[in-house]
Amino acid sequence: MIVRLNRYLSMCGVTSRRKADKLIEEGRVKVNGEVVRDLGVKIDPEVDRVEVDGKEVKPPRKIYIILNKPCCYLTQLGKSQSGKKTIEELIKDVPERVFPVGRLDYNTEGLLLLTNDGELANRVLHPRYKLPKVYLALVKGKVSKNTLRKMKHGAELEDGFAKPDDVRIVRYEGDNTLLEIVFHEGRKHIVKRFLASFGHPVIKLKRIALGTLKLGKLPPGKWRELSQRELRQLFSAVGLKYSS
């Protein structure tokens, strides 16, 4: 893959592309031992050696993790202006800087994918690939068989028609119902708004799967790297070829 030098420096986490141009103009960047000042120069990361201020720079190792996000954490990095806890507190020991792929609401728990692979992240989020998102939703009231049939046919929401890929009753819990519901689209609060439209507001929501990824028995607040098998399946689901 041939890339512009400023983009490569950005990929390596050195600085932004604009600031990389300044480093190049100042003569602080070498390619294969030679100072480069041409902003348009391109390099092959597999062949060329790039140095900034005498130190070799390389892209970070691509990393893919899933986090079991607990309730009451914001899906954002860094500190929040509101003072609420953020997921950054849970991933401090991840060896590379990663970014969440999509988001889970503050009160929603479960599977959150994080990576520093921008191409994979973009494809996971792209509606073309229709990756199913599976949730367990504890809703208020007992969902009747008739209401369940209506749910399967979809409902008109304020931003358009919504129809789950699947929905089923897992069990009744006292006067409430635990549902498993699947959507491949990612409209804001779609699960909560959809279920509320049938008179069954969500009490608790947890995502247990995203595409081929499953949360399994990962404890709340913990993370793990994806296995080679999981990566091959995920890459295949979004039309990419995985190479370890």
trRosetta pair geometry for C-beta under 8 A, 3 or more apart (Angstrom, degrees):
i j d omega theta_ij theta_ji phi_ij phi_ji
1 44 7.4 141 74 -140 42 68
1 45 6.7 -5 72 27 92 107
1 46 7.6 109 34 -17 69 107
2 42 5.1 44 171 157 101 126
2 43 7.2 174 -150 86 67 24
2 44 5.6 -41 -97 -85 71 75
3 7 4.9 -113 171 85 111 121
3 8 5.0 134 97 -60 121 91
3 11 7.3 20 135 -9 165 144
3 42 6.4 176 92 -153 22 87
3 43 6.6 -27 65 60 71 71
3 45 6.8 18 26 -30 115 105
4 7 4.5 86 64 8 88 107
4 8 7.0 -156 92 -10 44 86
4 40 7.1 -70 -133 -157 107 40
4 41 7.4 113 -153 83 64 44
4 42 5.4 -58 -94 -99 44 76
5 8 5.6 -54 -149 33 33 114
5 9 6.6 34 154 -18 66 103
5 20 7.3 -173 122 154 77 122
5 24 6.4 103 108 -93 131 136
5 29 6.9 114 167 146 130 150
5 31 7.0 -87 -111 -66 127 129
5 36 6.6 -154 -109 110 169 146
5 39 7.8 -138 56 -159 112 36
5 41 4.9 26 -20 83 128 92
5 42 6.8 -141 -32 -105 73 24
5 43 5.6 78 -87 -8 77 112
5 50 7.3 164 -144 -122 91 133
6 9 5.8 -51 -151 34 34 111
6 10 6.6 35 150 -18 63 105
6 17 4.6 76 146 -155 111 78
6 20 4.0 142 -144 99 77 126
6 21 5.3 2 -105 -61 138 73
6 24 6.7 -76 -76 -20 90 138
6 39 6.8 13 -37 -163 126 79
7 10 5.5 -55 -152 37 35 113
7 11 6.3 40 149 -23 67 104
7 17 6.1 4 -83 -106 54 112
7 20 7.9 -165 -33 74 21 162
8 11 5.4 -50 -147 34 34 115
8 12 6.4 30 154 -17 64 106
8 43 5.9 -29 -28 56 161 119
8 45 6.2 178 -131 -77 121 105
8 50 6.4 152 124 -31 134 171
8 59 7.8 -96 -162 -59 71 98
9 12 5.7 -56 -148 38 32 110
9 14 4.4 -62 -178 48 85 133
9 15 6.4 -10 142 46 111 79
9 17 7.6 131 69 -109 97 49
9 20 4.0 148 77 -126 138 130
9 23 7.0 180 -160 59 165 142
9 29 7.3 -67 -77 -112 136 138
9 50 7.4 -134 -77 154 79 144
9 52 7.0 96 -128 -66 114 134
9 57 6.8 44 -123 104 68 155
10 13 7.8 51 176 -66 33 20
10 14 7.0 -82 -77 48 26 83
10 15 6.9 -67 -95 86 63 46
10 16 6.0 26 -111 -154 108 28
10 17 4.9 -29 -50 -63 140 71
10 20 5.9 -92 -46 -30 82 143
11 59 4.9 -35 137 -103 101 110
12 50 7.8 -149 -34 87 157 132
12 57 4.4 76 161 158 158 110
12 58 6.1 152 -125 101 112 14
12 59 5.1 -100 -91 -85 64 48
12 60 7.3 133 -150 -23 45 68
13 59 7.8 115 -6 -140 88 50
13 60 6.0 47 -17 -30 132 113
13 97 7.2 126 -115 34 138 130
14 20 6.6 89 88 -97 117 100
14 23 7.6 -47 140 -6 130 169
14 52 5.8 118 -139 -12 142 166
14 57 5.6 -5 -65 -144 121 156
15 19 4.0 -93 152 91 130 123
15 20 5.4 169 77 -60 101 73
15 23 6.9 138 40 -25 142 133
16 19 4.8 85 54 16 83 101
16 20 6.7 -135 97 -12 40 88
17 20 5.3 -53 -147 31 31 118
17 21 6.8 40 153 -26 63 96
18 21 5.9 -47 -162 23 33 113
18 22 7.3 31 143 -16 61 100
19 22 5.4 -47 -158 31 45 115
19 23 6.7 50 145 -21 68 98
20 23 5.5 -49 -152 32 39 114
20 24 6.5 40 149 -20 67 103
20 29 7.9 54 -172 -64 79 149
21 24 5.6 -54 -151 35 33 113
21 25 6.3 32 152 -18 66 106
21 39 5.3 25 -138 -128 96 116
22 25 5.7 -53 -145 38 33 111
22 26 6.2 29 155 -17 65 110
23 26 5.9 -62 -148 40 28 109
23 28 4.7 -83 -170 65 80 117
23 29 5.4 83 130 -39 100 109
23 52 6.3 -12 175 -138 142 111
24 27 7.9 46 172 -63 32 24
24 28 7.5 -90 -74 50 21 75
24 29 5.0 -35 -99 30 63 135
24 36 6.2 -44 -150 104 96 87
24 37 6.1 137 156 -137 79 37
24 38 7.6 -76 166 65 125 29
24 39 5.8 132 97 -96 144 64
24 41 7.9 -176 -152 32 138 113
25 37 6.2 71 -122 -156 36 86
25 39 7.1 1 -62 -67 89 102
27 35 5.1 9 -157 -168 85 132
27 37 6.0 -20 -83 -81 72 103
28 52 6.0 36 137 -159 96 71
28 53 5.4 -8 -171 -62 104 71
29 35 7.2 107 79 -149 49 61
29 36 5.6 -52 102 56 97 93
29 50 6.9 -14 -168 -168 97 92
29 51 7.1 158 -155 83 49 54
29 52 5.5 -17 -101 -100 74 72
30 33 5.9 -12 167 -150 127 10
30 34 6.0 149 -156 69 86 26
30 35 5.4 -50 -96 -84 79 45
30 36 6.7 134 -129 1 28 85
30 50 7.2 159 85 -155 55 45
30 51 4.4 -2 55 55 102 103
30 54 8.0 50 12 -86 129 38
31 34 6.1 -31 66 62 67 83
31 36 4.9 33 5 -31 108 135
31 41 7.0 -142 -9 141 157 143
31 43 5.9 -142 -134 -95 131 127
31 48 5.5 -14 -166 -177 98 124
31 49 7.2 141 -162 76 46 54
31 50 5.7 -14 -104 -102 70 72
32 48 5.7 -82 -45 -147 98 80
32 49 5.5 107 -88 46 51 88
33 49 7.4 38 -31 79 70 119
33 51 7.9 51 -85 11 36 130
36 41 5.3 -77 -174 28 133 165
38 41 4.5 100 87 -40 104 101
43 47 8.0 -152 176 68 79 85
43 48 4.2 -101 -166 57 108 155
43 50 6.4 72 154 -65 174 118
44 47 4.3 28 91 31 116 106
44 48 5.4 121 57 -5 65 100
45 48 6.8 -56 -96 51 22 88
45 58 8.0 110 -165 -140 106 72
45 59 6.9 10 -157 -10 148 116
49 56 6.2 -54 -171 -124 94 112
50 56 6.9 106 78 -150 50 65
50 57 5.5 -52 100 55 100 91
51 54 5.9 -5 168 -142 126 11
51 55 6.0 149 -156 69 85 25
51 56 5.3 -50 -94 -86 79 49
51 57 6.9 141 -122 1 28 82
52 55 6.1 -31 66 62 67 82
52 57 5.4 29 6 -27 107 130
60 63 7.7 -53 137 -5 107 103
60 96 4.7 130 165 -141 131 124
60 97 7.1 166 -15 34 178 81
60 116 6.0 -20 85 117 124 162
61 95 7.5 -1 59 108 122 118
61 96 5.9 -145 63 -55 79 143
62 96 8.0 -120 -133 77 12 167
62 115 7.2 16 -174 -172 84 100
62 116 6.1 -146 -131 74 57 91
62 117 4.9 51 -153 -69 117 104
63 94 7.0 146 128 179 151 105
63 95 6.7 167 -86 65 157 91
63 96 4.6 158 6 44 136 124
63 98 6.0 -92 86 -75 108 119
63 115 6.5 -172 91 -138 55 63
63 116 5.9 48 41 17 82 103
63 225 6.7 -81 -164 -119 88 107
64 113 7.4 -18 -167 -165 85 96
64 114 7.8 159 -154 85 41 50
64 115 4.7 -1 -106 -100 67 110
64 117 6.7 -19 -74 11 96 126
64 120 7.5 -41 -98 102 121 160
64 225 6.5 88 76 -158 62 74
64 226 4.5 -33 108 19 111 121
64 231 6.1 129 56 -98 155 105
64 234 7.8 172 -178 69 152 156
65 91 7.5 144 90 -130 151 120
65 94 6.3 -107 -7 -121 160 123
65 98 6.4 125 28 79 110 179
65 113 7.6 154 85 -154 45 50
65 114 5.2 -16 65 63 92 95
65 115 7.2 168 22 -75 63 62
65 223 4.9 34 166 173 127 116
65 224 6.4 168 -150 86 87 27
65 225 5.3 -57 -95 -96 79 48
65 226 6.8 -152 -99 -21 26 77
66 111 5.6 -25 -168 -152 120 86
66 112 6.7 142 -160 70 65 43
66 113 5.7 -34 -101 -96 76 58
66 114 7.5 153 -103 18 26 76
66 213 6.1 164 -78 179 142 134
66 215 7.1 -149 149 -111 138 59
66 218 6.9 -160 103 -22 107 174
66 223 6.6 180 90 -148 39 74
66 224 6.4 -10 55 57 81 75
66 226 6.6 86 -16 -70 95 87
67 87 6.4 94 123 -162 163 123
67 90 6.2 100 -155 116 131 130
67 91 6.4 -67 -88 -69 137 112
67 111 7.7 130 71 -153 47 38
67 112 4.7 -26 62 64 95 101
67 114 6.1 36 -10 -5 112 120
67 222 7.5 -174 -146 100 62 31
67 223 4.3 -30 -96 -94 75 100
68 109 7.3 13 174 174 77 91
68 110 6.5 -46 -147 -145 67 24
68 111 6.8 -24 -102 -82 59 47
68 112 7.8 165 -95 18 12 85
68 215 6.1 94 -100 -158 97 109
68 218 4.5 175 -38 112 125 106
68 219 6.4 -176 58 99 149 29
68 220 5.1 -113 123 -109 115 37
68 221 6.6 -33 83 12 91 28
68 222 5.8 18 34 54 109 69
68 223 7.4 -161 12 -80 66 50
69 73 5.7 -136 -169 67 95 125
69 75 6.9 -20 -124 -85 158 92
69 87 6.1 -49 -115 -101 106 117
69 90 7.6 169 -113 47 63 166
69 104 5.3 162 68 57 152 144
69 108 7.5 39 95 104 122 71
69 109 6.0 -169 92 -151 73 47
69 110 6.3 -16 49 55 85 35
69 111 7.8 -57 12 43 89 4
69 112 4.7 56 -28 -12 119 129
69 220 7.8 -22 111 -151 17 77
69 221 8.0 63 -138 -81 25 40
70 73 5.8 85 67 -7 76 119
70 90 8.0 167 12 -86 97 146
70 109 5.9 -12 -146 -121 29 100
70 220 4.3 76 -84 178 96 114
70 221 5.1 0 -26 -57 119 83
71 106 7.9 49 -171 142 61 58
71 107 5.6 9 -150 -155 95 51
71 108 7.4 153 -108 55 69 7
71 109 5.2 -46 -54 -64 71 99
71 204 7.9 -62 -81 -139 134 91
72 84 7.4 -133 179 -163 72 106
72 85 6.6 56 133 46 82 114
72 106 6.4 26 -118 166 33 85
72 107 6.7 28 -62 -102 58 55
73 84 7.6 159 -135 151 31 99
73 85 5.0 -59 -112 104 74 100
73 86 6.3 103 -173 -146 83 17
73 87 5.4 96 151 -69 125 67
73 89 7.6 -130 -133 46 119 110
73 90 7.0 11 -147 -20 161 130
73 106 7.1 -177 68 -148 26 58
74 80 5.3 94 27 -72 157 140
74 84 5.3 99 -27 103 114 119
74 85 7.0 168 12 92 80 46
74 86 4.6 -39 65 -106 96 75
74 87 7.0 -117 87 -13 51 78
74 106 5.8 -16 -88 -102 63 87
75 86 7.8 143 -97 -155 3 79
75 87 5.8 24 -122 -13 46 131
75 100 5.2 -170 -179 147 101 176
75 102 8.0 -31 160 120 154 54
75 103 3.9 158 87 -147 148 88
75 104 5.3 132 -56 43 134 64
75 105 7.9 -40 -3 -62 116 9
75 112 6.6 -163 -120 -131 115 144
76 80 6.5 104 69 -83 131 94
76 86 5.1 -70 72 -142 77 124
76 87 7.0 138 45 25 32 92
76 88 7.6 -39 108 -24 54 102
76 100 7.7 -84 -87 16 29 135
76 103 8.0 9 -56 -121 69 121
77 86 6.7 143 -119 148 15 135
77 87 7.2 -54 -81 70 56 88
77 88 4.7 98 -143 -72 60 116
77 99 7.0 -73 -26 -118 136 69
77 100 7.7 -173 -39 -6 92 97
78 86 6.7 -3 74 79 38 166
78 88 6.0 108 -21 -29 21 160
79 86 6.8 -165 -121 6 26 133
79 88 7.9 -83 -58 51 43 140
80 83 6.4 -83 85 10 94 14
80 84 4.8 -21 67 53 152 79
80 85 7.8 4 12 54 124 6
80 86 5.4 153 -33 -55 100 112
84 106 7.0 -34 170 -136 156 123
85 89 5.8 -59 -166 18 97 146
86 89 6.2 124 70 -5 61 93
87 90 5.2 -56 -164 36 60 114
87 91 6.3 28 148 -3 85 111
87 100 6.8 83 63 -63 154 127
87 112 7.0 -88 -124 95 156 161
88 91 6.3 -76 -141 49 34 92
88 92 7.0 68 160 -68 66 76
89 92 6.8 -16 -158 -34 29 108
90 221 5.4 -137 -128 -159 120 67
90 222 7.8 -124 -174 -76 107 17
90 223 6.8 120 141 -29 99 111
91 94 4.5 -2 177 -14 92 122
91 98 6.9 -92 164 54 147 111
91 114 6.8 -36 -113 77 161 170
91 223 5.9 43 -103 -14 88 157
94 97 7.7 112 100 -102 113 22
94 98 5.7 -68 142 9 153 117
94 114 7.6 -61 -116 106 166 136
94 223 6.8 -27 -76 93 106 151
96 116 5.6 -80 131 -11 124 145
97 116 6.2 90 88 -89 64 125
98 114 4.2 87 135 150 125 104
98 115 5.6 -43 -149 -117 106 5
98 116 5.2 -100 -105 -44 61 81
99 114 6.3 177 80 -154 22 83
99 115 7.0 -40 52 68 68 46
99 116 6.7 99 7 -95 87 54
99 121 7.1 11 84 -108 106 160
100 103 6.1 73 127 -91 138 63
100 112 5.8 -35 -137 174 106 115
100 113 7.4 112 -157 82 58 51
100 114 5.2 -43 -92 -97 48 88
101 112 7.7 158 49 179 71 67
101 113 4.3 -25 43 89 121 102
101 114 6.6 -166 -4 -93 81 31
101 115 6.3 22 -43 22 116 98
101 120 7.9 -61 -98 116 143 85
101 121 4.6 -144 -107 -136 103 87
101 124 5.2 18 173 84 139 141
101 125 6.4 -144 -176 -51 87 100
102 112 7.7 -144 80 -142 87 78
102 113 7.4 55 35 48 99 95
102 124 7.4 -106 -19 119 110 109
102 125 5.8 170 -61 -100 92 99
102 186 6.3 -106 -131 -148 127 148
103 112 7.8 8 -142 -130 31 115
104 108 4.4 -131 176 91 97 113
104 109 7.4 54 160 -143 147 1
104 110 6.6 174 -120 60 154 84
104 112 5.6 -99 -8 -81 120 110
104 207 6.3 -126 -106 6 123 129
105 108 4.1 85 52 0 85 112
105 189 6.8 63 -70 -91 139 79
105 192 7.8 5 -5 -20 163 139
105 205 7.5 42 50 73 119 133
107 205 7.1 77 113 39 88 100
108 205 4.6 -39 -119 91 88 108
108 206 7.1 169 -171 -90 70 33
108 207 6.8 46 163 -16 114 96
109 204 7.6 -2 11 -179 115 91
109 205 7.1 162 27 94 72 54
109 206 4.4 -21 74 -109 99 86
109 207 7.4 -165 97 22 50 66
109 220 6.8 -42 -156 -118 122 112
110 135 7.5 -155 11 -122 172 72
110 205 7.9 -81 -2 132 127 66
110 206 4.2 132 -55 -173 117 67
110 207 3.5 165 107 52 142 64
110 208 5.9 -86 -143 -62 127 44
110 215 5.9 -80 -159 -83 82 151
111 207 4.9 -103 42 110 83 99
111 208 6.4 96 -11 -148 117 13
111 209 6.6 69 20 -83 158 13
111 210 5.5 -153 116 -12 129 106
111 213 6.4 157 -176 120 143 113
111 214 7.7 -116 -83 -176 150 20
111 215 4.3 -124 -62 -76 106 99
112 207 7.7 98 -59 67 61 132
113 124 6.7 -96 82 173 153 166
113 210 6.0 -116 -27 80 118 155
113 213 6.6 124 -77 42 115 171
114 223 7.6 -31 36 -140 125 137
115 120 6.0 -35 103 79 162 123
115 121 5.7 -162 66 -62 112 101
117 120 4.2 31 114 23 119 115
117 121 6.3 154 91 -20 66 88
118 121 5.5 -58 -145 38 32 114
118 122 6.2 33 160 -22 68 105
119 122 6.0 -54 -149 33 29 110
119 123 6.6 22 156 -13 62 108
119 240 7.2 122 130 -102 113 145
120 123 5.9 -63 -152 39 32 107
120 124 6.2 34 154 -23 69 106
120 234 7.5 47 -162 132 121 113
120 235 7.0 -63 -114 -101 112 76
120 238 6.8 117 -146 72 65 151
120 240 6.6 -89 -97 23 80 165
121 124 5.8 -53 -147 33 30 112
121 125 6.5 17 158 -8 63 111
122 125 6.1 -67 -151 44 28 104
122 126 6.2 39 151 -40 66 106
123 126 5.3 -43 -141 17 36 119
123 129 6.0 67 171 -25 81 149
123 238 3.7 104 139 175 126 132
123 239 6.8 -141 -154 47 140 91
123 240 6.6 175 30 -29 171 118
124 129 7.3 -75 -119 70 25 145
124 131 6.2 -18 -157 2 65 158
124 210 7.6 36 -168 155 117 120
124 211 7.1 -97 -137 -23 91 142
124 234 7.7 -8 -91 -176 110 107
124 238 6.0 -66 -69 -77 54 149
125 186 7.2 -59 -151 21 72 162
126 129 5.6 77 81 4 92 100
126 238 7.6 110 45 -147 110 109
127 130 6.8 38 179 -71 56 61
127 184 7.9 103 -148 132 70 95
127 185 6.5 17 -125 -117 108 77
127 186 7.7 -135 -85 18 86 95
129 211 7.9 -7 135 -102 116 124
129 237 6.6 89 180 143 120 78
129 238 4.8 -11 -122 -116 159 72
129 239 7.0 -130 -100 -4 113 100
130 184 4.2 18 -168 168 72 147
131 184 6.2 151 72 -147 30 88
131 210 6.3 33 146 174 123 71
131 211 3.8 -42 -155 -74 113 98
131 237 6.4 77 -101 146 100 128
131 238 7.3 -22 -60 -73 120 96
132 165 5.6 -77 -119 40 112 163
132 182 5.1 -4 -169 -172 114 113
132 183 7.4 149 -151 84 65 24
132 184 5.0 -54 -91 -84 53 85
132 209 7.2 11 105 110 94 109
132 210 7.8 -175 92 -149 52 32
132 211 6.5 131 45 -89 62 36
133 182 6.9 156 74 -153 45 61
133 183 5.6 -20 57 70 98 73
133 184 6.8 146 6 -107 78 31
133 186 7.2 90 -11 -90 148 84
133 207 6.1 -42 -178 -140 97 117
133 209 7.2 172 -153 91 36 65
133 210 5.6 3 -111 -110 75 70
134 180 6.6 -3 -172 -173 97 96
134 181 7.7 159 -153 83 53 36
134 182 5.0 -19 -101 -99 70 89
134 207 6.9 113 78 -160 51 66
134 208 5.3 -59 103 65 101 86
134 209 3.8 24 37 48 119 103
134 210 7.7 -134 22 -61 76 37
135 180 7.2 163 84 -153 48 50
135 181 5.3 -20 63 63 98 83
135 182 7.4 174 19 -82 72 39
135 183 7.7 5 2 15 115 93
135 191 5.5 5 43 -122 166 158
135 205 5.9 -14 -171 -166 126 89
135 206 6.5 145 -158 77 72 43
135 207 5.3 -44 -96 -97 78 58
135 208 6.9 141 -118 9 24 82
136 170 7.0 1 -135 -18 98 156
136 178 6.3 -6 -173 -173 97 99
136 179 7.3 158 -157 82 48 47
136 180 5.9 -27 -98 -98 65 69
136 205 7.5 161 84 -153 54 42
136 206 4.8 -8 56 62 97 99
136 208 5.8 58 -16 -25 99 124
137 178 7.3 155 80 -156 42 51
137 179 4.8 -18 63 63 94 98
137 180 7.8 157 19 -96 78 20
137 181 5.6 -5 7 14 126 119
137 191 6.2 -160 -81 167 138 120
137 195 6.1 -157 150 -60 152 161
137 202 5.4 -74 -162 -121 105 105
137 204 7.4 167 -154 86 43 54
137 205 5.3 1 -110 -109 78 79
137 206 7.9 -168 -73 29 43 63
138 173 6.7 -30 -139 40 110 141
138 176 5.9 39 179 146 90 132
138 177 7.4 166 -152 86 51 39
138 178 5.2 -24 -97 -99 72 74
138 179 7.8 173 -84 20 24 71
138 202 7.1 93 72 -161 54 67
138 203 4.6 -60 106 63 98 105
138 204 4.2 22 40 48 116 95
138 205 7.7 -134 29 -64 69 44
139 143 6.7 57 74 -48 130 114
139 176 6.4 175 84 -167 42 91
139 177 5.3 -18 59 64 92 89
139 178 7.9 159 16 -95 71 25
139 179 6.1 16 -1 2 117 116
139 195 5.4 -128 -105 172 137 135
139 200 4.0 42 159 160 134 104
139 201 6.6 158 -153 82 83 28
139 202 5.6 -53 -99 -99 76 47
139 203 6.4 165 -116 2 19 87
140 175 7.9 4 -166 117 61 94
140 176 5.8 -57 -120 -114 32 98
140 200 5.9 -176 62 -156 65 57
140 201 5.2 13 20 57 119 78
140 202 7.9 -116 -6 -61 83 4
140 203 5.8 118 -54 -48 78 105
141 175 6.7 -33 -112 153 31 86
141 176 6.6 35 24 -115 21 54
141 177 6.8 -27 94 0 52 105
141 199 6.8 -19 44 128 163 90
141 200 5.3 -118 57 -110 112 84
142 172 5.9 9 -122 -126 97 121
142 175 6.4 -90 -39 -169 91 52
142 176 7.3 -148 -69 -129 55 9
142 177 5.6 115 -132 -53 40 109
143 147 5.2 -125 -165 86 75 126
143 148 5.7 91 147 -62 112 88
143 151 7.8 -6 -163 -22 130 143
143 169 6.0 -166 77 -92 118 112
143 177 4.3 -116 5 66 97 175
143 179 6.6 46 4 -70 159 116
143 198 7.7 40 -124 125 100 134
143 200 5.8 10 -81 -91 96 160
144 147 4.6 97 54 7 80 100
144 148 6.9 -136 97 -7 44 86
145 148 5.5 -51 -149 33 33 117
145 149 6.7 38 151 -22 64 100
146 149 5.8 -50 -155 30 33 112
146 150 6.7 31 148 -16 63 104
147 150 5.5 -54 -152 37 37 113
147 151 6.4 44 149 -25 67 101
147 198 5.7 113 -169 -180 110 126
147 199 8.0 -92 -133 53 140 103
147 200 7.5 109 157 -26 146 131
148 151 5.5 -48 -150 30 34 115
148 152 6.7 36 152 -22 63 102
148 167 6.8 -159 -156 111 80 106
148 168 7.5 51 -160 -128 127 37
148 169 6.2 -68 -95 -34 142 104
149 152 5.8 -54 -155 31 33 113
149 153 7.0 25 150 -14 63 105
150 153 5.8 -61 -156 36 37 108
150 155 7.7 55 149 -71 92 98
150 198 6.8 147 97 -118 119 120
151 154 7.8 61 178 -60 34 18
151 155 7.4 -30 -124 -30 51 110
151 164 6.8 4 156 21 92 124
151 167 5.0 -74 125 79 125 155
151 181 8.0 -84 163 -114 132 117
151 194 7.7 89 -146 155 93 105
151 195 7.9 18 -124 -106 126 64
151 198 6.1 -28 -80 -63 96 159
152 163 8.0 39 170 -162 34 91
152 164 7.1 -74 -117 61 45 99
152 166 7.7 0 -121 -141 92 40
152 167 5.9 -145 -79 45 72 102
153 163 7.1 -71 151 -124 26 109
154 161 5.9 40 156 178 132 96
154 162 6.0 179 -156 93 93 42
154 163 3.1 -47 -85 -89 118 89
154 164 7.4 -178 -91 10 68 58
155 161 7.4 175 94 -150 29 63
155 162 6.0 -16 63 62 73 87
155 163 7.8 149 14 -81 51 58
155 194 6.0 143 48 -148 122 76
155 197 4.8 146 145 108 153 144
155 198 6.9 -126 -69 -54 153 89
156 160 7.5 -94 -150 167 66 23
156 161 5.4 -39 -102 -96 63 68
156 162 7.8 141 -114 17 16 73
157 160 6.3 -1 63 63 86 40
157 161 7.3 143 20 -112 75 15
157 162 5.1 26 -5 -3 121 120
157 190 7.7 -123 -20 -136 172 72
157 193 5.5 66 -135 136 133 124
157 194 6.7 -65 -67 -85 127 65
157 197 6.4 -108 -93 -61 80 148
158 193 7.8 -93 18 -171 94 138
159 187 6.4 176 89 -160 136 140
162 183 7.7 -17 -173 -122 104 126
162 185 7.6 -127 -132 62 89 135
162 187 7.2 -105 -100 41 122 142
162 190 6.0 -177 -139 -163 145 105
162 193 7.7 98 19 95 164 105
162 194 5.2 -112 108 -95 138 113
164 167 4.7 74 83 -41 153 105
164 181 5.2 -80 -134 -168 151 92
164 182 5.7 110 179 67 99 56
164 183 5.5 -77 -123 -74 72 75
164 194 7.0 121 -50 156 101 159
165 182 4.2 -63 62 109 104 108
165 183 6.4 165 -1 -104 91 24
165 184 5.7 77 -48 -22 129 94
166 180 7.6 -9 114 114 101 93
166 181 7.3 -174 95 -146 58 40
166 182 4.4 29 47 34 85 121
167 179 6.1 -4 -168 -178 92 119
167 180 7.1 173 -147 89 45 54
167 181 4.5 8 -110 -111 90 82
167 182 7.1 -148 -65 23 56 70
168 179 6.9 155 79 -156 37 72
168 180 5.3 -5 57 55 87 96
169 172 7.5 1 -179 -53 120 71
169 177 6.1 -63 -134 -169 99 115
169 178 7.5 98 -166 77 61 57
169 179 6.1 -49 -104 -103 47 70
170 178 4.3 -57 62 107 115 101
170 179 6.4 173 0 -115 91 14
170 180 5.4 96 -56 -24 107 94
171 177 7.8 -175 98 -152 36 58
171 178 5.3 13 55 46 72 114
172 176 7.2 152 -164 85 65 40
172 177 5.6 -37 -110 -103 65 68
172 178 7.5 -166 -93 16 16 78
173 176 5.0 -24 72 74 90 93
173 177 7.1 168 23 -95 78 16
173 178 5.7 67 -15 -28 115 102
176 203 6.4 -24 -146 2 149 147
177 200 7.0 -32 46 -155 119 136
179 195 7.4 178 45 -111 152 130
181 191 6.1 138 93 -136 133 105
181 194 7.8 172 173 90 151 134
181 195 7.4 -126 -36 -65 168 113
183 186 7.6 145 120 -75 114 41
183 190 5.8 164 -179 106 173 132
183 191 6.5 -139 -1 -72 135 85
183 194 7.9 167 -71 -7 135 157
185 190 6.6 134 96 -86 96 174
186 190 7.2 -162 -168 1 20 134
187 190 4.2 96 71 -68 92 116
189 192 4.7 -55 -174 50 89 113
189 193 5.1 87 121 -25 96 103
190 193 6.0 -60 -138 42 27 106
190 194 5.8 29 162 -24 65 111
191 194 5.9 -57 -144 35 24 111
191 195 6.4 13 163 -9 62 110
191 202 6.9 62 124 -67 94 148
191 205 6.2 127 104 -139 137 137
192 195 6.4 -62 -145 41 25 102
192 196 6.1 25 158 -19 63 113
192 201 7.5 25 -166 -156 82 69
192 202 4.8 -87 -117 14 80 134
192 205 6.8 -74 -69 -54 93 152
193 196 5.7 -58 -143 39 29 112
193 197 6.5 38 155 -31 63 103
194 197 5.9 -54 -159 22 29 114
194 198 7.7 13 150 -6 59 102
195 198 6.1 -62 -163 38 40 104
195 200 5.1 -77 172 88 91 92
195 201 6.8 122 111 -121 98 21
195 202 5.6 90 74 -54 140 88
196 199 7.6 59 -174 -70 40 12
196 200 7.1 -126 -95 70 30 45
196 201 4.7 36 -104 -98 89 71
196 202 7.1 -68 -53 -5 89 79
202 205 5.2 11 178 -54 140 107
207 210 6.8 35 161 -56 124 93
207 215 7.3 139 111 -50 65 131
208 214 6.9 3 153 -155 76 70
208 215 4.8 -99 -151 19 55 123
209 213 6.3 162 -157 89 63 58
209 214 5.0 -18 -104 -106 94 63
209 215 6.6 -108 -65 -8 50 82
210 213 4.8 -5 62 60 81 111
211 234 6.1 94 106 -123 138 78
211 237 5.1 124 -171 128 126 163
211 238 7.8 -36 -125 -44 157 95
212 230 6.9 172 113 -150 106 66
212 233 4.0 -138 138 136 163 119
212 234 5.5 -140 52 -74 114 63
212 237 5.5 -165 -16 -40 113 144
213 226 7.3 -69 -112 -113 114 118
213 230 6.2 64 -103 -163 79 115
213 234 6.3 27 -48 -83 98 118
215 218 5.7 -110 179 36 71 109
218 222 5.7 -149 179 84 86 105
218 223 7.7 34 -170 -116 132 21
218 224 6.1 -130 -114 5 121 117
219 222 4.6 61 67 8 85 130
226 230 4.2 -124 -172 91 100 128
226 231 5.1 123 117 -57 124 84
226 234 7.1 -33 -170 1 158 143
227 230 4.6 98 52 6 77 101
227 231 7.0 -142 94 -5 42 87
228 231 5.7 -57 -149 37 31 112
228 232 6.4 33 154 -20 66 104
228 244 5.8 -9 -127 -89 113 132
229 232 5.9 -52 -148 34 31 110
229 233 6.4 27 156 -15 64 108
230 233 5.9 -60 -150 40 30 109
230 234 6.1 27 156 -18 67 110
231 234 5.8 -56 -140 39 30 109
231 235 6.0 30 161 -18 66 108
231 242 5.2 140 135 -146 95 152
231 244 7.7 113 86 -87 143 85
232 235 6.0 -56 -144 38 26 109
232 236 6.2 26 157 -19 62 111
232 242 4.8 -134 -101 52 55 142
233 236 5.8 -58 -148 37 27 112
233 237 6.4 31 154 -25 63 107
234 237 5.6 -53 -150 30 31 114
234 238 6.9 2 160 4 63 106
234 242 7.9 80 66 -63 77 136
235 238 6.6 -77 -155 49 29 90
235 240 4.3 -90 -168 84 86 96
235 241 6.5 46 147 179 128 5
235 242 3.8 160 24 -50 161 101
236 239 7.7 47 -171 -68 31 19
236 240 7.4 -100 -65 61 24 57
236 241 8.0 49 -84 -103 65 42
236 242 7.4 -64 -37 -5 75 106
